[in-house]
Amino acid sequence: MALQSMVTREQFEITDDGISHTPTGYSRKRNGDEDMGEVGKKLPSGEYYRTDEVRQWAERLWLEQVRQKKFA
């Protein structure tokens, strides 16, 4: 198995429609639809991102975004 790569905040793009992890193509739409992209697979770059970590980061960052908008 490939060596695990570190998930970071900077790897995510957040819009009003959802959130995506740019290295893997993982995305989750506002309505809950999820596209796994290449998460959990060894990428051509040699990177490997664990599914649970990408999902946890995506959820955390999405909630931060929602809270910021709610209290803005």
Biopython code that builds the backbone (N, CA, C, O; Angstrom):
import numpy as np
from Bio.PDB.StructureBuilder import StructureBuilder

atoms = [
    (1, "MET", "N", (0.842, -1.181, 0.000)),
    (1, "MET", "CA", (0.000, 0.000, 0.000)),
    (1, "MET", "C", (0.884, 1.239, 0.000)),
    (1, "MET", "O", (1.991, 1.226, 0.538)),
    (2, "ALA", "N", (0.385, 2.306, -0.607)),
    (2, "ALA", "CA", (1.115, 3.563, -0.683)),
    (2, "ALA", "C", (1.186, 4.219, 0.689)),
    (2, "ALA", "O", (0.329, 3.993, 1.544)),
    (3, "LEU", "N", (2.207, 5.024, 0.886)),
    (3, "LEU", "CA", (2.355, 5.780, 2.111)),
    (3, "LEU", "C", (1.261, 6.842, 2.182)),
    (3, "LEU", "O", (1.001, 7.535, 1.198)),
    (4, "GLN", "N", (0.635, 6.968, 3.319)),
    (4, "GLN", "CA", (-0.483, 7.896, 3.483)),
    (4, "GLN", "C", (-0.018, 9.340, 3.361)),
    (4, "GLN", "O", (1.014, 9.713, 3.919)),
    (5, "SER", "N", (-0.774, 10.147, 2.638)),
    (5, "SER", "CA", (-0.498, 11.570, 2.496)),
    (5, "SER", "C", (-1.353, 12.355, 3.477)),
    (5, "SER", "O", (-2.457, 11.938, 3.827)),
    (6, "MET", "N", (-0.835, 13.494, 3.917)),
    (6, "MET", "CA", (-1.539, 14.304, 4.888)),
    (6, "MET", "C", (-2.609, 15.169, 4.214)),
    (6, "MET", "O", (-2.346, 15.843, 3.218)),
    (7, "VAL", "N", (-3.813, 15.133, 4.776)),
    (7, "VAL", "CA", (-4.907, 15.967, 4.301)),
    (7, "VAL", "C", (-4.765, 17.331, 4.965)),
    (7, "VAL", "O", (-4.534, 17.415, 6.172)),
    (8, "THR", "N", (-4.904, 18.410, 4.175)),
    (8, "THR", "CA", (-4.806, 19.760, 4.723)),
    (8, "THR", "C", (-5.971, 20.619, 4.241)),
    (8, "THR", "O", (-6.593, 20.329, 3.219)),
    (9, "ARG", "N", (-6.247, 21.656, 4.976)),
    (9, "ARG", "CA", (-7.319, 22.595, 4.671)),
    (9, "ARG", "C", (-7.165, 23.192, 3.265)),
    (9, "ARG", "O", (-8.155, 23.377, 2.557)),
    (10, "GLU", "N", (-5.958, 23.483, 2.875)),
    (10, "GLU", "CA", (-5.689, 24.130, 1.597)),
    (10, "GLU", "C", (-6.049, 23.266, 0.392)),
    (10, "GLU", "O", (-6.148, 23.778, -0.723)),
    (11, "GLN", "N", (-6.245, 21.967, 0.598)),
    (11, "GLN", "CA", (-6.567, 21.054, -0.494)),
    (11, "GLN", "C", (-8.055, 21.067, -0.856)),
    (11, "GLN", "O", (-8.464, 20.408, -1.811)),
    (12, "PHE", "N", (-8.859, 21.810, -0.103)),
    (12, "PHE", "CA", (-10.306, 21.819, -0.326)),
    (12, "PHE", "C", (-10.761, 23.114, -0.979)),
    (12, "PHE", "O", (-10.239, 24.196, -0.708)),
    (13, "GLU", "N", (-11.752, 22.965, -1.845)),
    (13, "GLU", "CA", (-12.439, 24.105, -2.434)),
    (13, "GLU", "C", (-13.875, 24.055, -1.941)),
    (13, "GLU", "O", (-14.543, 23.025, -2.028)),
    (14, "ILE", "N", (-14.341, 25.191, -1.418)),
    (14, "ILE", "CA", (-15.695, 25.253, -0.879)),
    (14, "ILE", "C", (-16.475, 26.312, -1.645)),
    (14, "ILE", "O", (-16.026, 27.446, -1.808)),
    (15, "THR", "N", (-17.651, 25.913, -2.109)),
    (15, "THR", "CA", (-18.563, 26.840, -2.780)),
    (15, "THR", "C", (-19.921, 26.720, -2.092)),
    (15, "THR", "O", (-20.091, 25.912, -1.179)),
    (16, "ASP", "N", (-20.874, 27.518, -2.529)),
    (16, "ASP", "CA", (-22.225, 27.415, -1.970)),
    (16, "ASP", "C", (-22.868, 26.077, -2.316)),
    (16, "ASP", "O", (-23.808, 25.651, -1.645)),
    (17, "ASP", "N", (-22.373, 25.411, -3.356)),
    (17, "ASP", "CA", (-22.945, 24.134, -3.800)),
    (17, "ASP", "C", (-22.359, 22.922, -3.106)),
    (17, "ASP", "O", (-22.970, 21.853, -3.118)),
    (18, "GLY", "N", (-21.179, 23.062, -2.496)),
    (18, "GLY", "CA", (-20.567, 21.914, -1.844)),
    (18, "GLY", "C", (-19.080, 22.102, -1.617)),
    (18, "GLY", "O", (-18.562, 23.218, -1.657)),
    (19, "ILE", "N", (-18.406, 20.993, -1.380)),
    (19, "ILE", "CA", (-16.981, 21.001, -1.065)),
    (19, "ILE", "C", (-16.281, 19.912, -1.874)),
    (19, "ILE", "O", (-16.859, 18.857, -2.133)),
    (20, "SER", "N", (-15.036, 20.171, -2.271)),
    (20, "SER", "CA", (-14.281, 19.152, -2.996)),
    (20, "SER", "C", (-12.830, 19.130, -2.532)),
    (20, "SER", "O", (-12.269, 20.149, -2.129)),
    (21, "HIS", "N", (-12.245, 17.948, -2.600)),
    (21, "HIS", "CA", (-10.840, 17.735, -2.261)),
    (21, "HIS", "C", (-10.086, 17.655, -3.575)),
    (21, "HIS", "O", (-10.217, 16.676, -4.310)),
    (22, "THR", "N", (-9.295, 18.679, -3.877)),
    (22, "THR", "CA", (-8.696, 18.786, -5.202)),
    (22, "THR", "C", (-7.736, 17.658, -5.568)),
    (22, "THR", "O", (-7.739, 17.241, -6.726)),
    (23, "PRO", "N", (-6.917, 17.139, -4.656)),
    (23, "PRO", "CA", (-6.006, 16.072, -5.090)),
    (23, "PRO", "C", (-6.721, 14.801, -5.567)),
    (23, "PRO", "O", (-6.242, 14.124, -6.477)),
    (24, "THR", "N", (-7.857, 14.479, -4.957)),
    (24, "THR", "CA", (-8.515, 13.208, -5.255)),
    (24, "THR", "C", (-9.774, 13.332, -6.104)),
    (24, "THR", "O", (-10.224, 12.351, -6.695)),
    (25, "GLY", "N", (-10.339, 14.525, -6.165)),
    (25, "GLY", "CA", (-11.600, 14.696, -6.879)),
    (25, "GLY", "C", (-12.809, 14.335, -6.040)),
    (25, "GLY", "O", (-13.936, 14.367, -6.534)),
    (26, "TYR", "N", (-12.593, 13.989, -4.770)),
    (26, "TYR", "CA", (-13.719, 13.721, -3.871)),
    (26, "TYR", "C", (-14.570, 14.974, -3.777)),
    (26, "TYR", "O", (-14.040, 16.082, -3.693)),
    (27, "SER", "N", (-15.896, 14.807, -3.789)),
    (27, "SER", "CA", (-16.766, 15.961, -3.590)),
    (27, "SER", "C", (-18.045, 15.550, -2.876)),
    (27, "SER", "O", (-18.512, 14.414, -2.962)),
    (28, "ARG", "N", (-18.572, 16.510, -2.186)),
    (28, "ARG", "CA", (-19.863, 16.324, -1.518)),
    (28, "ARG", "C", (-20.693, 17.565, -1.787)),
    (28, "ARG", "O", (-20.282, 18.687, -1.494)),
    (29, "LYS", "N", (-21.850, 17.341, -2.342)),
    (29, "LYS", "CA", (-22.753, 18.435, -2.682)),
    (29, "LYS", "C", (-23.567, 18.854, -1.462)),
    (29, "LYS", "O", (-23.694, 18.117, -0.485)),
    (30, "ARG", "N", (-24.099, 20.036, -1.555)),
    (30, "ARG", "CA", (-24.933, 20.585, -0.484)),
    (30, "ARG", "C", (-26.093, 19.637, -0.144)),
    (30, "ARG", "O", (-26.491, 19.535, 1.017)),
    (31, "ASN", "N", (-26.630, 18.950, -1.146)),
    (31, "ASN", "CA", (-27.775, 18.059, -0.929)),
    (31, "ASN", "C", (-27.365, 16.691, -0.370)),
    (31, "ASN", "O", (-28.219, 15.831, -0.156)),
    (32, "GLY", "N", (-26.055, 16.487, -0.132)),
    (32, "GLY", "CA", (-25.576, 15.237, 0.450)),
    (32, "GLY", "C", (-25.010, 14.241, -0.547)),
    (32, "GLY", "O", (-24.399, 13.248, -0.150)),
    (33, "ASP", "N", (-25.209, 14.494, -1.852)),
    (33, "ASP", "CA", (-24.636, 13.597, -2.860)),
    (33, "ASP", "C", (-23.113, 13.604, -2.733)),
    (33, "ASP", "O", (-22.489, 14.651, -2.560)),
    (34, "GLU", "N", (-22.538, 12.414, -2.823)),
    (34, "GLU", "CA", (-21.099, 12.261, -2.629)),
    (34, "GLU", "C", (-20.491, 11.550, -3.831)),
    (34, "GLU", "O", (-21.011, 10.535, -4.293)),
    (35, "ASP", "N", (-19.378, 12.097, -4.333)),
    (35, "ASP", "CA", (-18.606, 11.474, -5.406)),
    (35, "ASP", "C", (-17.236, 11.152, -4.809)),
    (35, "ASP", "O", (-16.518, 12.058, -4.386)),
    (36, "MET", "N", (-16.877, 9.894, -4.773)),
    (36, "MET", "CA", (-15.641, 9.476, -4.114)),
    (36, "MET", "C", (-14.387, 9.850, -4.897)),
    (36, "MET", "O", (-13.292, 9.857, -4.333)),
    (37, "GLY", "N", (-14.524, 10.161, -6.177)),
    (37, "GLY", "CA", (-13.336, 10.486, -6.954)),
    (37, "GLY", "C", (-12.310, 9.373, -6.844)),
    (37, "GLY", "O", (-12.642, 8.202, -7.028)),
    (38, "GLU", "N", (-11.075, 9.724, -6.548)),
    (38, "GLU", "CA", (-9.991, 8.748, -6.414)),
    (38, "GLU", "C", (-9.526, 8.588, -4.968)),
    (38, "GLU", "O", (-8.457, 8.034, -4.712)),
    (39, "VAL", "N", (-10.340, 9.078, -4.020)),
    (39, "VAL", "CA", (-9.959, 8.957, -2.615)),
    (39, "VAL", "C", (-9.866, 7.474, -2.253)),
    (39, "VAL", "O", (-10.698, 6.666, -2.666)),
    (40, "GLY", "N", (-8.837, 7.133, -1.473)),
    (40, "GLY", "CA", (-8.627, 5.743, -1.078)),
    (40, "GLY", "C", (-7.812, 4.945, -2.079)),
    (40, "GLY", "O", (-7.567, 3.756, -1.877)),
    (41, "LYS", "N", (-7.390, 5.594, -3.160)),
    (41, "LYS", "CA", (-6.576, 4.930, -4.180)),
    (41, "LYS", "C", (-5.228, 5.637, -4.297)),
    (41, "LYS", "O", (-5.115, 6.824, -3.991)),
    (42, "LYS", "N", (-4.229, 4.917, -4.733)),
    (42, "LYS", "CA", (-2.932, 5.542, -4.978)),
    (42, "LYS", "C", (-3.054, 6.395, -6.242)),
    (42, "LYS", "O", (-3.439, 5.904, -7.302)),
    (43, "LEU", "N", (-2.721, 7.675, -6.111)),
    (43, "LEU", "CA", (-2.807, 8.610, -7.231)),
    (43, "LEU", "C", (-1.560, 8.499, -8.109)),
    (43, "LEU", "O", (-0.532, 8.001, -7.651)),
    (44, "PRO", "N", (-1.632, 8.952, -9.356)),
    (44, "PRO", "CA", (-0.456, 8.924, -10.235)),
    (44, "PRO", "C", (0.755, 9.648, -9.622)),
    (44, "PRO", "O", (1.901, 9.310, -9.917)),
    (45, "SER", "N", (0.488, 10.640, -8.774)),
    (45, "SER", "CA", (1.563, 11.387, -8.117)),
    (45, "SER", "C", (2.234, 10.573, -7.015)),
    (45, "SER", "O", (3.270, 10.972, -6.483)),
    (46, "GLY", "N", (1.632, 9.418, -6.671)),
    (46, "GLY", "CA", (2.152, 8.585, -5.598)),
    (46, "GLY", "C", (1.476, 8.856, -4.265)),
    (46, "GLY", "O", (1.710, 8.138, -3.293)),
    (47, "GLU", "N", (0.641, 9.884, -4.211)),
    (47, "GLU", "CA", (-0.055, 10.216, -2.980)),
    (47, "GLU", "C", (-1.197, 9.229, -2.732)),
    (47, "GLU", "O", (-1.736, 8.626, -3.661)),
    (48, "TYR", "N", (-1.547, 9.085, -1.460)),
    (48, "TYR", "CA", (-2.657, 8.229, -1.054)),
    (48, "TYR", "C", (-3.367, 8.922, 0.097)),
    (48, "TYR", "O", (-2.750, 9.215, 1.122)),
    (49, "TYR", "N", (-4.659, 9.186, -0.063)),
    (49, "TYR", "CA", (-5.456, 9.842, 0.965)),
    (49, "TYR", "C", (-6.517, 8.879, 1.466)),
    (49, "TYR", "O", (-7.286, 8.321, 0.683)),
    (50, "ARG", "N", (-6.552, 8.689, 2.785)),
    (50, "ARG", "CA", (-7.530, 7.785, 3.388)),
    (50, "ARG", "C", (-8.931, 8.367, 3.274)),
    (50, "ARG", "O", (-9.139, 9.563, 3.479)),
    (51, "THR", "N", (-9.876, 7.516, 2.948)),
    (51, "THR", "CA", (-11.267, 7.918, 2.775)),
    (51, "THR", "C", (-11.825, 8.580, 4.027)),
    (51, "THR", "O", (-12.432, 9.648, 3.942)),
    (52, "ASP", "N", (-11.630, 7.964, 5.182)),
    (52, "ASP", "CA", (-12.202, 8.516, 6.413)),
    (52, "ASP", "C", (-11.635, 9.892, 6.739)),
    (52, "ASP", "O", (-12.364, 10.754, 7.230)),
    (53, "GLU", "N", (-10.356, 10.111, 6.478)),
    (53, "GLU", "CA", (-9.755, 11.413, 6.774)),
    (53, "GLU", "C", (-10.276, 12.502, 5.846)),
    (53, "GLU", "O", (-10.553, 13.617, 6.288)),
    (54, "VAL", "N", (-10.411, 12.186, 4.570)),
    (54, "VAL", "CA", (-10.930, 13.175, 3.621)),
    (54, "VAL", "C", (-12.370, 13.515, 3.985)),
    (54, "VAL", "O", (-12.747, 14.687, 3.970)),
    (55, "ARG", "N", (-13.161, 12.537, 4.303)),
    (55, "ARG", "CA", (-14.564, 12.776, 4.688)),
    (55, "ARG", "C", (-14.647, 13.619, 5.966)),
    (55, "ARG", "O", (-15.449, 14.549, 6.042)),
    (56, "GLN", "N", (-13.832, 13.299, 6.956)),
    (56, "GLN", "CA", (-13.854, 14.050, 8.209)),
    (56, "GLN", "C", (-13.474, 15.511, 7.986)),
    (56, "GLN", "O", (-14.128, 16.416, 8.503)),
    (57, "TRP", "N", (-12.417, 15.731, 7.215)),
    (57, "TRP", "CA", (-12.009, 17.103, 6.897)),
    (57, "TRP", "C", (-13.109, 17.833, 6.146)),
    (57, "TRP", "O", (-13.419, 18.982, 6.458)),
    (58, "ALA", "N", (-13.698, 17.176, 5.162)),
    (58, "ALA", "CA", (-14.752, 17.814, 4.367)),
    (58, "ALA", "C", (-15.918, 18.214, 5.268)),
    (58, "ALA", "O", (-16.433, 19.326, 5.153)),
    (59, "GLU", "N", (-16.331, 17.336, 6.147)),
    (59, "GLU", "CA", (-17.441, 17.644, 7.038)),
    (59, "GLU", "C", (-17.096, 18.812, 7.960)),
    (59, "GLU", "O", (-17.896, 19.731, 8.134)),
    (60, "ARG", "N", (-15.909, 18.770, 8.544)),
    (60, "ARG", "CA", (-15.485, 19.826, 9.454)),
    (60, "ARG", "C", (-15.433, 21.186, 8.752)),
    (60, "ARG", "O", (-15.935, 22.179, 9.278)),
    (61, "LEU", "N", (-14.830, 21.226, 7.571)),
    (61, "LEU", "CA", (-14.706, 22.485, 6.843)),
    (61, "LEU", "C", (-16.060, 22.997, 6.360)),
    (61, "LEU", "O", (-16.308, 24.203, 6.366)),
    (62, "TRP", "N", (-16.936, 22.083, 5.941)),
    (62, "TRP", "CA", (-18.273, 22.486, 5.513)),
    (62, "TRP", "C", (-19.045, 23.112, 6.682)),
    (62, "TRP", "O", (-19.693, 24.145, 6.521)),
    (63, "LEU", "N", (-18.969, 22.476, 7.858)),
    (63, "LEU", "CA", (-19.649, 23.024, 9.030)),
    (63, "LEU", "C", (-19.099, 24.396, 9.409)),
    (63, "LEU", "O", (-19.866, 25.282, 9.788)),
    (64, "GLU", "N", (-17.793, 24.583, 9.314)),
    (64, "GLU", "CA", (-17.192, 25.894, 9.570)),
    (64, "GLU", "C", (-17.776, 26.933, 8.619)),
    (64, "GLU", "O", (-18.122, 28.040, 9.031)),
    (65, "GLN", "N", (-17.882, 26.571, 7.354)),
    (65, "GLN", "CA", (-18.416, 27.474, 6.338)),
    (65, "GLN", "C", (-19.861, 27.859, 6.658)),
    (65, "GLN", "O", (-20.234, 29.029, 6.577)),
    (66, "VAL", "N", (-20.657, 26.872, 7.018)),
    (66, "VAL", "CA", (-22.064, 27.120, 7.341)),
    (66, "VAL", "C", (-22.174, 28.037, 8.554)),
    (66, "VAL", "O", (-22.972, 28.974, 8.554)),
    (67, "ARG", "N", (-21.385, 27.773, 9.578)),
    (67, "ARG", "CA", (-21.419, 28.600, 10.796)),
    (67, "ARG", "C", (-20.994, 30.036, 10.505)),
    (67, "ARG", "O", (-21.594, 30.978, 11.023)),
    (68, "GLN", "N", (-19.966, 30.207, 9.683)),
    (68, "GLN", "CA", (-19.507, 31.558, 9.340)),
    (68, "GLN", "C", (-20.604, 32.336, 8.621)),
    (68, "GLN", "O", (-20.818, 33.514, 8.909)),
    (69, "LYS", "N", (-21.283, 31.705, 7.711)),
    (69, "LYS", "CA", (-22.364, 32.375, 6.976)),
    (69, "LYS", "C", (-23.542, 32.687, 7.885)),
    (69, "LYS", "O", (-24.180, 33.732, 7.749)),
    (70, "LYS", "N", (-23.826, 31.784, 8.806)),
    (70, "LYS", "CA", (-24.960, 31.970, 9.711)),
    (70, "LYS", "C", (-24.754, 33.171, 10.619)),
    (70, "LYS", "O", (-25.696, 33.908, 10.909)),
    (71, "PHE", "N", (-23.519, 33.366, 11.067)),
    (71, "PHE", "CA", (-23.228, 34.435, 12.028)),
    (71, "PHE", "C", (-22.614, 35.665, 11.378)),
    (71, "PHE", "O", (-22.192, 36.587, 12.076)),
    (72, "ALA", "N", (-22.561, 35.690, 10.077)),
    (72, "ALA", "CA", (-21.967, 36.854, 9.377)),
    (72, "ALA", "C", (-22.968, 37.981, 9.256)),
    (72, "ALA", "O", (-22.650, 39.033, 8.702)),
]
sb = StructureBuilder()
sb.init_structure("model")
sb.init_model(0)
sb.init_chain("A")
sb.init_seg("    ")
for serial, (resi, resn, name, xyz) in enumerate(atoms, 1):
    if name == "N":
        sb.init_residue(resn, " ", resi, " ")
    sb.init_atom(name, np.array(xyz, "f"), 0.0, 1.0, " ", f" {name:<3s}", serial, name[0])
structure = sb.get_structure()
